[in-house]
Amino acid sequence: MKIQLIIISAFISFTNLWASSSSILGEAMTSQIVYVESPNDTDDDGKLDLIYVSIERPLVDRKLSTIYTISPYALGGNEDAANHGVDSDLLPQDESLFDFVPSSLKSFFSINYKVSEKLIHTEEIDSSRYAQIRAHSVGTGKSTGCPSVGDHTETLAAKSVIDWLNGRARAFSESGLEVKADWSNGKVGMIGTSYDGTLPIMVATTGVEGLKAIVPIAAISNWYDYYRSNGLVVNPGGYIGEDADVLGYYIVRRGACKSQLVHITQTMGREHGDFHQFWQERDHLSQVKNIKAATFIIHGQSDWNVKQKHAIQLWEALPTGVSRRMFLHRGGHGSTSQFGVPKKIQAWFNHFLLGEENDITKGPQVEVELSDGSLVTQEEWPHEDSKTQRFYFSENSSLTSVLKDEFQLRLTDQGKSKKMEALIEGPQDKKEGRIVFLTSTLSKSSLISGTPLVSLNLSVLNRKAANISVVLVEYNKNGRGQIITRGWADPQNYRDQSKGELLIPGENYQLTFSLEPKQYRLSPGSKLGVILTSTDYDFTLRPKAGTQIQFNLGKNSFIDLELIP
């Protein structure tokens, strides 16, 4: 089946998630199409953008609460959008931070990850209790305007639908007559997966009156962390060379908004990876303080597309007093039907939109499914019993809590010739392009819960820029490695994520950054390993092999892990 058809089918299934058997319930339903007026004119045609909204609701004699989804994928996408190339002789920031010309779009781009393969079970929701709204994001589908891939214009366009439901914005029928939402009680819940789940976060950060609850699933909380990492250009997992402009080309109404999309290419900073103005405008965490809506976060621990960091940093940033819940399942990009998650979503909305008394806000509000399928319930993230333990990198390739003498180790980057899965193999072997450190054999099980922090004192010997990648690995009794988590950073940004500086070859720099968060159970008899390397084939740009990096190991080079014995 073609990718576009998969997306359309999944979107229809997902946005119908509130539909139960109304014929069995005997409820008469009515449908309606309106165009809600956005406060912006993003396509510069002299008219305010109009957001396409499809409404289905039961015909009842009471005002209704609304479940609202909005998507940029409602009518599929432009399959001729193309990714950037990632292979080069040098990293673009190696020679100059200012005169790099953005690469042309290269290679065929297809997209099949923006909608979850695991959809919420639709039969769990009683549609007789809610109005259902499905909207097309600005500049996509049947909405006018231009997509901006995450900035305030998309936020305000999506918000305008809630404003209309509360009498604060205008909407028009297809014939142009103004339409009132006189059936609405103004209470709204938003839900979605991936981009569709990001939009509820974006709207919630406005503090809009009427938005009572959101369920962001596999959602982005900061677009910088989707396409960048600590100063490096990185890929969403599995989509090498994708960037904000590529996504814009995919979702836009075909043939529209050419100058607006070129502007994204020119301003997103693929030439350096800094957290500059473009990304600051798409950092929804900076506005989280405004969120009032009860927030139920759902994310996959194996999601390397929208990485789990997005869920964790949203959880940690939510204001005191905002009801919050989080379910981290063991799967990838999407939701899960395990452990009653669909019923918990229903209970979340019923409690906050209908005032139903249930147990959804009682007891531990964090649930984590481990890789073996077991479920851990806890009060907080990281687990409230976890404690930080520091491990140093020692000269005999050991990872130990005991600080030993300072020394130096060097590696030569293998560039695009080695995947990470090959680099982690044979931890006892000497391999070019990686340095391995191992703990002693674990005598009993322990739980990693949190965000590993790495600090490295290093120098780049023959370049002015380099990829730095660090991987946390569990090695079983047979020496087979399982990647637990990983992270990436640009030493040019050792001082400031928002602005890098050219490295002086041979000069020492102190680089500190976080790996992706994880909760993971280590097995007795295994060893915990840390791999220091450079290019990560599946995530970073790929310069030609040959970059030489020296690690100065001792008191300033370590990894902090949060562990529960």
Buried (B, 14 or more C-beta within 10 A) or exposed (E): EEBBEBBBEBBEBBBBBBBBEBEEEEBEBEEBEBBBBBEBBBBEEEEBBBBBBBBBBBEEEEEBBBBBBBBBBBBBBBBEBBBBBBEBEBBBBBEEBEEBEBBEBEEEBBBBBBBBBBBBBBEBBBBBBBBBBBBBBBBBBBBBBBBBBBBBBBBBBBBBBBBBBBEBBBBBEEEEEEBEBEBBBBBBBBBBBBBBBBBBBBBBBBBBEBBBBBBBBBBBBBBBBBBBBBBBBBBBBBBBBBBBBBBBBBBBBEEBBEEBBEBBBEBBBBBBBBBBEBBEBBBBBEBBEEBBBBBBBBBBBBBBBBBBBBBBBBBBBBEEEBBBBBBBBBBBBBBBBBBEBBBBBBBBBBBBBBEEEBEBBEEEBBBBBBBEEEEBEBEBBBBEBBEEBEBBBBEEBBBBEEEBEEEEBEBBBBBBBBEBEBBBBBBEEEBEBBBBBBBEEBEEEBBBBBBBBBBBBBBBBEBBBBBBBBBBBBBEEEBBBBBBBBBBBBBBBBEEBBBBBBBEEEEEBBBBBBBBBBBBBBBEEBBBBBBBBBBBBBBBBBBBBEBBBBBBBBEBBBBBBBBBE
